[in-house]
């Protein structure tokens, strides 16, 4: 697996201090769905960090590779994405200009392992076209755009939804946005802390309203949730008894 984007040496040492910092919580319509949400989320992080340690996520050798991975991982496993990225790297296609210039059919063949390969090839092309037309092909210029503005721009690109946009913002651009995925939703719902009626944006607001807005904290917390979802809070055959978060299960539902 490729190494993650380098972080400051002191980043992990500061997470304990960051998570305990007071948070100014704006009014949030969805906050009523959580019980003592700030305390619970901070407990989640501390317990998971103690259990699993730093996750060194998102893997990638460059910001653009992280973006490519965020697009290709839609509806597939990371192993399939890694295979596609290796082929793109071998073909010297892991730059925005190279993706923009390569014929669509060739690009689709190279990312075939990621599934829905024709659609994903078009999504990669759509992103590089946006980058070129809106930011002169410069990721640095793109990521200097204010978070709210840039998020709206990313969401306007064909095939980029909220989760993919937030992955790009957080992991490639280091903007402080929290990524909510199926794992986070599953954990919160099983613990009785959220309902299935909550939208993506409502769940994202719950995290962002109750945690310090710190990029590395959001990065590490999301990665820990992914680890927990994959290894313990599975869609079927959940391993609750061995899960570090088992104490959060409602009474009578502990397995």
C-alpha positions as CSV (number, residue, x, y, z in Angstrom):
1,X,0.0,0.0,0.0
2,X,1.3,3.5,-0.8
3,X,2.3,5.6,2.2
4,X,-0.1,8.3,3.4
5,X,0.5,12.0,2.8
6,X,3.2,13.1,5.3
7,X,2.0,14.7,8.5
8,X,3.8,16.9,11.0
9,X,5.8,14.8,13.5
10,X,3.9,16.3,16.5
11,X,0.4,15.8,14.9
12,X,-0.5,12.6,16.8
13,X,0.9,14.0,20.1
14,X,-1.5,16.9,19.9
15,X,-4.7,14.9,19.3
16,X,-5.4,14.3,23.0
17,X,-5.2,18.0,23.7
18,X,-7.3,18.8,20.6
19,X,-10.1,16.5,21.4
20,X,-10.6,18.0,24.8
21,X,-10.7,21.6,23.6
22,X,-14.0,23.3,24.3
23,X,-16.3,23.7,21.3
24,X,-18.6,26.6,20.5
25,X,-21.6,24.7,19.3
26,X,-24.0,26.5,16.9
27,X,-27.7,25.7,16.9
28,X,-28.1,22.4,15.0
29,X,-31.5,21.2,14.1
30,X,-30.3,17.6,14.2
31,X,-28.6,17.8,17.5
32,X,-31.7,16.6,19.3
33,X,-31.1,13.1,17.8
34,X,-27.9,12.6,19.9
35,X,-27.6,12.2,23.7
36,X,-24.7,14.2,25.1
37,X,-23.3,14.1,21.6
38,X,-20.0,16.0,22.3
39,X,-19.1,13.8,25.2
40,X,-20.0,10.6,23.3
41,X,-18.1,11.5,20.2
42,X,-15.0,12.5,22.2
43,X,-15.2,9.2,24.1
44,X,-15.5,7.4,20.8
45,X,-12.3,8.9,19.6
46,X,-10.3,8.3,22.8
47,X,-11.4,4.7,23.0
48,X,-10.7,3.9,19.4
49,X,-7.4,5.7,19.4
50,X,-6.3,3.8,22.4
51,X,-7.4,0.5,20.8
52,X,-6.1,1.0,17.3
53,X,-3.6,3.9,17.3
54,X,-2.8,6.1,14.3
55,X,-4.3,4.8,11.0
56,X,-2.0,6.7,8.6
57,X,-4.9,7.3,6.2
58,X,-5.5,8.3,3.4
59,X,-2.8,6.3,1.5
60,X,-1.4,8.1,-1.5
61,X,1.9,9.5,-2.9
62,X,0.5,12.8,-3.9
63,X,-2.6,15.0,-3.4
64,X,-3.8,14.0,-6.9
65,X,-3.4,10.3,-6.2
66,X,-5.6,10.8,-3.1
67,X,-8.2,12.5,-5.2
68,X,-8.1,9.7,-7.8
69,X,-8.5,7.2,-5.0
70,X,-11.5,9.1,-3.5
71,X,-13.3,8.9,-6.9
72,X,-12.4,5.3,-7.6
73,X,-13.3,3.9,-4.2
74,X,-17.0,4.6,-4.7
75,X,-18.9,1.3,-4.3
76,X,-15.9,-0.9,-4.2
77,X,-13.2,-2.2,-1.9
78,X,-9.8,-0.4,-1.4
79,X,-8.0,-3.4,-2.8
80,X,-9.7,-2.9,-6.1
81,X,-8.8,0.8,-6.1
82,X,-5.1,-0.1,-5.3
83,X,-5.0,-2.3,-8.4
84,X,-6.4,0.5,-10.6
85,X,-4.0,3.1,-9.1
86,X,-1.0,0.8,-9.8
87,X,-2.0,0.5,-13.4
88,X,-2.4,4.3,-13.7
89,X,1.0,4.7,-12.1
90,X,2.7,2.2,-14.5
91,X,1.1,4.1,-17.4
92,X,2.4,7.5,-16.0
93,X,-1.2,8.8,-15.7
94,X,-1.3,10.0,-12.1
95,X,-1.2,13.7,-12.9
96,X,-4.2,16.0,-13.8
97,X,-2.8,16.8,-17.3
98,X,-2.2,13.1,-18.1
99,X,-5.7,12.1,-17.1
100,X,-7.1,15.0,-19.1
101,X,-5.1,14.0,-22.2
102,X,-5.5,10.2,-22.2
103,X,-8.2,8.7,-24.4
104,X,-11.3,7.9,-22.4
105,X,-11.4,4.2,-23.5
106,X,-7.8,3.7,-22.4
107,X,-8.5,5.3,-19.1
108,X,-11.5,3.1,-18.6
109,X,-9.5,-0.1,-19.3
110,X,-6.9,0.9,-16.7
111,X,-9.4,1.5,-13.9
112,X,-11.5,-1.5,-14.7
113,X,-10.7,-3.3,-11.4
114,X,-12.5,-0.5,-9.5
115,X,-15.9,-1.4,-11.0
116,X,-18.2,0.9,-12.9
117,X,-15.0,1.7,-14.8
118,X,-16.6,3.5,-17.7
119,X,-18.5,5.9,-15.4
120,X,-15.4,6.3,-13.1
121,X,-13.2,7.2,-16.1
122,X,-15.7,9.9,-17.0
123,X,-15.7,11.2,-13.4
124,X,-11.9,11.4,-13.5
125,X,-12.1,13.3,-16.7
126,X,-14.7,15.6,-15.3
127,X,-12.6,16.4,-12.3
128,X,-9.5,17.3,-14.4
129,X,-11.6,19.4,-16.8
130,X,-12.9,21.3,-13.8
131,X,-9.4,21.7,-12.3
132,X,-8.1,23.0,-15.6
133,X,-10.9,25.4,-16.4
134,X,-11.5,26.7,-12.9
135,X,-8.0,26.7,-11.4
136,X,-5.6,26.6,-14.3
137,X,-4.8,23.0,-13.5
138,X,-3.3,23.9,-10.1
139,X,-4.3,21.9,-7.1
140,X,-2.6,24.4,-4.8
141,X,-4.8,27.2,-6.3
142,X,-7.9,25.0,-6.0
143,X,-7.3,24.2,-2.3
144,X,-6.7,27.9,-1.5
145,X,-10.4,28.4,-2.3
146,X,-12.5,28.8,0.9
147,X,-13.9,25.5,2.1
148,X,-17.6,26.3,1.6
149,X,-17.0,27.7,-1.9
150,X,-14.8,24.8,-3.0
151,X,-17.2,22.2,-1.6
152,X,-20.0,23.6,-3.7
153,X,-17.7,23.6,-6.8
154,X,-16.7,19.9,-6.2
155,X,-20.4,18.9,-5.8
156,X,-21.1,20.5,-9.2
157,X,-18.8,18.1,-10.9
158,X,-20.3,15.0,-12.5
159,X,-20.1,12.0,-10.3
160,X,-18.8,13.7,-7.2
161,X,-21.2,13.5,-4.2
162,X,-20.9,14.7,-0.7
163,X,-18.8,11.9,0.7
164,X,-16.3,12.0,-2.2
165,X,-16.1,15.8,-2.1
166,X,-15.4,15.7,1.7
167,X,-12.7,13.1,1.2
168,X,-11.0,15.3,-1.3
169,X,-11.3,18.4,0.9
170,X,-10.1,16.6,4.1
171,X,-7.5,14.2,2.9
172,X,-6.0,15.9,-0.2
173,X,-6.7,19.5,0.7
174,X,-6.6,19.4,4.5
175,X,-9.7,21.4,4.9
176,X,-11.5,20.8,8.2
177,X,-14.6,18.9,7.1
178,X,-15.8,15.6,8.6
179,X,-16.3,12.6,6.2
180,X,-19.5,10.7,7.1
181,X,-19.7,7.2,5.5
182,X,-21.7,4.1,5.9
183,X,-19.5,2.9,8.7
184,X,-20.2,6.1,10.8
185,X,-23.9,5.8,10.1
186,X,-24.0,2.2,11.1
187,X,-22.2,2.7,14.4
188,X,-24.3,5.6,15.4
189,X,-27.6,3.9,14.5
190,X,-26.6,0.6,16.3
191,X,-25.8,2.6,19.4
192,X,-29.1,4.4,19.3
193,X,-27.4,7.7,18.8
194,X,-28.8,8.5,15.4
195,X,-31.8,7.5,13.2
196,X,-31.9,6.2,9.6
197,X,-33.9,9.4,8.7
198,X,-30.9,11.7,9.2
199,X,-29.3,12.9,5.9
200,X,-25.6,12.9,5.1
201,X,-25.5,16.6,5.8
202,X,-27.2,16.3,9.2
203,X,-24.8,13.6,10.3
204,X,-21.9,15.7,9.1
205,X,-23.2,18.6,11.1
206,X,-23.5,16.5,14.2
207,X,-19.8,15.7,14.1
208,X,-18.7,19.2,13.1
209,X,-20.8,20.9,15.6
210,X,-19.5,18.8,18.5
211,X,-15.8,18.4,17.7
212,X,-12.9,21.0,17.5
213,X,-12.5,21.9,13.8
214,X,-9.1,20.3,13.4
215,X,-8.0,18.7,10.2
216,X,-5.8,16.0,11.7
217,X,-8.5,15.1,14.3
218,X,-11.1,14.8,11.6
219,X,-8.7,12.7,9.5
220,X,-7.8,10.3,12.3
221,X,-11.3,10.0,13.7
222,X,-12.8,9.1,10.3
223,X,-10.0,6.6,9.7
224,X,-10.7,5.0,13.1
225,X,-14.4,4.7,12.3
226,X,-13.6,3.0,9.0
227,X,-11.3,0.5,10.8
228,X,-14.0,-0.2,13.4
229,X,-16.7,-0.6,10.7
230,X,-14.5,-3.1,8.7
231,X,-13.4,-5.2,11.6
232,X,-16.1,-5.0,14.2
233,X,-19.3,-3.2,13.2
234,X,-19.9,-5.2,10.1
235,X,-23.1,-4.9,8.1
236,X,-23.8,-8.6,9.0
237,X,-22.3,-10.7,11.7
238,X,-21.2,-7.7,13.8
239,X,-18.5,-8.6,16.3
240,X,-19.8,-6.4,19.2
241,X,-18.3,-8.5,22.0
242,X,-14.8,-7.7,20.9
243,X,-15.5,-4.1,19.7
244,X,-13.8,-1.3,21.7
245,X,-17.2,0.5,21.5
246,X,-19.3,-2.3,22.9
247,X,-20.2,-0.3,26.0
248,X,-22.2,2.1,23.9
249,X,-24.7,-0.5,22.8
250,X,-28.1,0.1,24.3
251,X,-29.0,-2.2,27.2
252,X,-30.4,-5.5,26.0
253,X,-28.7,-5.3,22.6
254,X,-25.2,-6.3,23.6
255,X,-24.1,-9.4,21.7
